[in-house]
């Protein structure tokens, strides 16, 4: 697939790095030659210097035969214009644009083939906001991912000393919760993946990924660790796009305080938000945090655009008594650095956003993609089509399918029914199949499994 990425910022660079490891033909356009050179130094991609919305620049970048255009510059207007040009001049099959302004998002009926020809809008800020909301709904989770319209969830938790299943083999999971069907998709121990088997023993501090019907998630989590109480008091550090959206989403159900360092922005937010207490000040000001009872806060979220400020404020909040802290961190190196520190959850906006994009880029009928472990692993939702003659998966038992190494099928959604898979489960046509890959280099092999042979048509 030939993919044209407009914008070499954090989102564009992350997507380019992800796709460059696969078989895609990638070209990146940006006005910043240093960003482009850094990408060229690390990956086998082509780069073009210039404004992404200029027709001549798009022509030089090869828009004429691009299969997909991903417009993720910092300018909504440039992204819109670039997609429109590619549609009008080159009839580009798929056009995806990053749109940040709510003024455009609320008028999304504009974006269709008859008006502004954009096939998919992405808002990283809204994606991250939704992601944090799911974590707040599951206080024990490190990651919560939805599949099949929310019928199935893949949840990552850290196993703690004293958990009922810690020190026991996985085969005993069914004995502990006999009325609940679940499957452990993967275990990461000291950063390395372990393929779960019946005799695998869960150890304290393991990061355990399990899959279950959404209604059963809490009971499964209780087997791995003591369940935390639901959050009540939440403090948000940073009143930018994410902080403001999150405050508005939470303020009806939680006691929310928001700290903002810009006086004009703080004043604006105090008028915009109805039940959130908006505080003007430095997010890493120890006196301010103590004065605002940080030791009574259930969750502290560091959401500024500055990684260093987020890390310092989150670590300070934890030291001053906040029960749990979450920090947005853009630089991958920083995420690795603080993984074992006092910060409970380090969230990468790029990795959260990439999943939404990859579902539109993957071959085969892939309808959902979630990037895990900072891009090292992936969880996919694929739809099985065809019959036993035209498909490599339909009509076959799980143990008859030649899955790539480190790949597991955790669940199937058949209509409204959620089926946790076992070795003898048979996949039927139109099943939604949830797969977990601990090694992304096998992604193309998984895609081929779900492509239908020509004799189906």
Rosetta blueprint (number, residue, H / E / L):
1 X L
2 X E
3 X E
4 X E
5 X E
6 X E
7 X L
8 X L
9 X L
10 X H
11 X H
12 X H
13 X H
14 X H
15 X H
16 X H
17 X H
18 X H
19 X H
20 X H
21 X L
22 X L
23 X L
24 X L
25 X E
26 X E
27 X E
28 X E
29 X E
30 X E
31 X L
32 X L
33 X H
34 X H
35 X H
36 X H
37 X H
38 X H
39 X H
40 X H
41 X H
42 X H
43 X L
44 X L
45 X L
46 X E
47 X E
48 X E
49 X E
50 X L
51 X L
52 X L
53 X L
54 X L
55 X H
56 X H
57 X H
58 X H
59 X H
60 X H
61 X L
62 X L
63 X H
64 X H
65 X H
66 X L
67 X L
68 X E
69 X E
70 X E
71 X E
72 X L
73 X L
74 X L
75 X L
76 X H
77 X H
78 X H
79 X H
80 X H
81 X H
82 X H
83 X H
84 X H
85 X H
86 X H
87 X H
88 X H
89 X H
90 X H
91 X L
92 X L
93 X L
94 X E
95 X E
96 X E
97 X E
98 X E
99 X L
100 X L
101 X L
102 X H
103 X H
104 X H
105 X H
106 X L
107 X L
108 X H
109 X H
110 X H
111 X E
112 X L
113 X L
114 X L
115 X L
116 X E
117 X L
118 X L
119 X L
120 X E
121 X E
122 X E
123 X L
124 X H
125 X H
126 X H
127 X H
128 X H
129 X H
130 X H
131 X H
132 X H
133 X H
134 X H
135 X H
136 X H
137 X H
138 X L
139 X L
140 X L
141 X E
142 X E
143 X E
144 X E
145 X E
146 X E
147 X E
148 X L
149 X L
150 X L
151 X L
152 X E
153 X E
154 X E
155 X E
156 X E
157 X E
158 X E
159 X L
160 X L
161 X L
162 X L
163 X L
164 X L
165 X L
166 X L
167 X L
168 X L
169 X E
170 X H
171 X H
172 X H
173 X H
174 X H
175 X H
176 X H
177 X L
178 X L
179 X L
180 X L
181 X L
182 X E
183 X E
184 X E
185 X E
186 X E
187 X E
188 X E
189 X E
190 X L
191 X L
192 X E
193 X E
194 X E
195 X L
196 X L
197 X L
198 X L
199 X L
200 X L
201 X E
202 X L
203 X L
204 X L
205 X L
206 X L
207 X E
208 X E
209 X E
210 X E
211 X E
212 X E
213 X E
214 X H
215 X H
216 X H
217 X H
218 X H
219 X H
220 X H
221 X H
222 X H
223 X H
224 X H
225 X L
226 X L
227 X L
228 X L
229 X L
230 X L
231 X L
232 X L
233 X E
234 X E
235 X E
236 X E
237 X E
238 X L
239 X L
240 X L
241 X H
242 X H
243 X H
244 X H
245 X H
246 X H
247 X H
248 X H
249 X H
250 X H
251 X L
252 X L
253 X L
254 X L
255 X E
256 X E
257 X E
258 X E
259 X E
260 X E
261 X L
262 X L
263 X H
264 X H
265 X H
266 X H
267 X H
268 X H
269 X H
270 X H
271 X H
272 X H
273 X L
274 X L
275 X L
276 X L
277 X E
278 X E
279 X E
280 X E
281 X L
282 X L
283 X L
284 X L
285 X L
286 X H
287 X H
288 X H
289 X H
290 X H
291 X H
292 X L
293 X L
294 X H
295 X H
296 X H
297 X L
298 X L
299 X E
300 X E
301 X E
302 X E
303 X L
304 X L
305 X L
306 X L
307 X H
308 X H
309 X H
310 X H
311 X H
312 X H
313 X H
314 X H
315 X H
316 X H
317 X H
318 X H
319 X H
320 X L
321 X L
322 X L
323 X L
324 X E
325 X E
326 X E
327 X E
328 X E
329 X L
330 X L
331 X L
332 X H
333 X H
334 X H
335 X H
336 X H
337 X H
338 X H
339 X L
340 X L
341 X L
342 X L
343 X L
344 X L
345 X E
346 X E
347 X E
348 X L
349 X H
350 X H
351 X H
352 X H
353 X H
354 X H
355 X H
356 X H
357 X H
358 X H
359 X L
360 X L
361 X L
362 X L
363 X L
364 X L
365 X L
366 X E
367 X E
368 X E
369 X E
370 X E
371 X E
372 X E
373 X H
374 X H
375 X H
376 X L
377 X E
378 X E
379 X E
380 X E
381 X E
382 X E
383 X E
384 X L
385 X L
386 X L
387 X L
388 X L
389 X L
390 X L
391 X L
392 X L
393 X L
394 X L
395 X L
396 X L
397 X E
398 X H
399 X H
400 X H
401 X L
402 X L
403 X L
404 X L
405 X L
406 X L
407 X E
408 X E
409 X E
410 X E
411 X E
412 X E
413 X E
414 X E
415 X L
416 X L
417 X E
418 X E
419 X E
420 X E
421 X L
422 X L
423 X L
424 X L
425 X L
426 X E
427 X L
428 X L
429 X L
430 X L
431 X L
432 X E
433 X E
434 X E
435 X E
436 X E
437 X E
438 X L
439 X L
440 X H
441 X H
442 X H
443 X H
444 X H
445 X H
446 X H
447 X H
448 X H
449 X H
450 X L
451 X L
452 X L
453 X L
454 X H
455 X H
456 X H
457 X L
